[in-house]
Amino acid sequence: MDHSAEPAYGLWSLVILNSAIFILFAFSFFKPKTARDWRTFGGFSAFIVALFVEMYGFPLSIYFLSAWLGRHYPSLNLYSHDAGHLWHTLLGLKGNPHFDVFHIASNLLILLGFLLLASAWPVLYRAQRKGAIALSGPYASIRHPQYAGFVMIMFGFLLQWPTIPTLVMFPVLVATYMRLANKEEADTRVAFGNAFDDYAARVPAFFPRLFSAGGPQTGLTKTS
């Protein structure tokens, strides 16, 4: 089936449906409670809405790039669904873009990002109930698995469907999450003192070490 000839835009019901599905999925895994949590979740939600508006609603990026794309790819139907997979077009890949390396990598990153969110929340919840530092599960490998999960999902979508707004939003959101993570760590350091310093010295913030000396500790609670 030739997807390149199919109209792909003005499908606002799909914009609403897909945005709602991904936002509700993230909400169910992340469960924001504090103002900091809501800022994290709000930025991610804005990214998702901007993405699906361009994927199914109005192709703003394609519109702005139409003159350049028309000159360099004269046979391309700019307003087809396939044309929105810009990496596929710009790199001269052939075949259905839904099965190219970018789309496959995108799906894997999005899936892993959601799995990371889902696995991090119960560990954090139990630790907060006990007044302890979250140390098990994904927290044994990185200190901020929830932020890392959101970044993985957004980067996955950029591999699948890059747009001008989401390319601008992505580094801004990454910087925002890093600032929030730093503020979170400052608060945690006040609450847990040397126990958190020991944990932070062993476990990296966002990227797990390939090799680690020693396993995770347990039972670190607030200092008096």
Secondary structure, DSSP 4 states (H G I P E B T S, - for coil): --GGGSB-S--HHHHHHHHHHHHHHHHHHH---SHHHHHHHHHHHHHHHHHHIIIII--HHHHHHHHHHHHH-TT--TTBTGGG-HHHHHTT--S-GGGSHHHHHHHHHHHHHHHHHHHHHHHHHHHHHHTB---SGGGGT-S-HHHHHHHHHHHHHHHHS--HHHHHHHHHHHHHHHHHHHHHHHHHHHHHTHHHHHHHHHS-SSS--SS-SS------B---
